[in-house]
C-alpha cells in the first residue's frame, strides 16, 4: 500500500470511523435516556406514550446500527484485519436494522401525518371518503400494489452483482511525489514491518470477502423479495396495513443493499468504498438526530400575549 492509500486508510480509521462510533453511541444513549432514564433539566427528547411503539422500533434500529459499528471497530482497532464472521454480522444486522427503521419511520409518519384508514386520512381529499372498511376496500389499493410490485422488482438487480472478493486498490491513491513515495516504501514500511512482522503493506488486509457479498447481494435481496411478494399477497387479500408494513420492511432492507452496491461494487475498490460507506453512515446519523429532534424535541413555551396596562401601553 503506497503512502497516499495509507493516508486515506488512516483518515478512514482515525477520523470517519471514530466520528461515526462516537456520534452513534451518543445518539443511542440519549434516546435510551429519553425513554427510560430520569427526566433531565433540559431534555433532548420528550416521547409521549402514544409514540412509544415507533420510538421503540427506531431505538432497536439504532441498537443494530451500533452493533455493526462495533464489528467494524473490532476489525479495525483490535484484530487489524477483516473477519468473515464479524463482517457477516455487520451485513445481517444492517439489513434488519434498516427494516426496523423503515417500519418505525412509517408508524410515526402515519400517526402524525398520514393517518391511514382513519377519517382524517391524508388522501381522503383524493378518495373523497374512506372506503377501507367497506366491501370495495381502499381506493388506493392499486397504488399500494404498484408500490409493492416496484419493491419486489427492485430486489432483482442486486442478483446481477458479482460476489467475488474485493480488496483495496492502492494504485489509484498514488501521490505525485516520487521522493515521498520512495521514503515511505523503502524506509518507513521496512521499519514498521520490523515492529509488526505480520503487517501486509499491499492492502490485502482490507478485503470484502465472498461470504459477505453473498449475504449482501443474494441473501438479503432474496429476503426482501419474499417480503415484498408477501406484501403483495396481503394487499390483495385486503390486509392493507400489514401488507404495507411488510413492503416497507423490504424497502428498508433494499436501502442497505443498494448502499453497498453504490459504495463498493460500482467502482470495485474496497478502500474507496469504505470511505463512502462511512460518510453515508455519518450523514444517516445526522439526519436521524435531526429528525428525532424535530419530532420529539423540547419545544419552547409560547410567549404570553400582550395585555394592556392601566394608563399605559400594552405590556408583555
Buried (B, 14 or more C-beta within 10 A) or exposed (E): BBBBBBEBBEEBBEEBBBBBBEBBBEBBEBBEBBEEEEEEEEBBBEBEEEBEBBBBBBBBBBBBBBBBBBBBBBBBEEEBBBBEEBBBBBBBBBBBBBBBBBBBBBBBBBBEEBBBEEEEBEBBEEEEEBBBEEEEBBBBBEEBBEBBBEBBEBBEBBEEBEBEBBBBBBEBBEBEEEEBBEEBBEEBBEEEEEEEEEBBBEBBBBBBBBBBBBBBBBBBBEBBBBBBBBBBEBBBEEBBBBBBBBBBBBBBBBBBBBBBBBBBBEBEBBBBBBBBBBBBBBEBBEEBBEBBEEBBBEEEEEEEEEEEEEEEEEEE
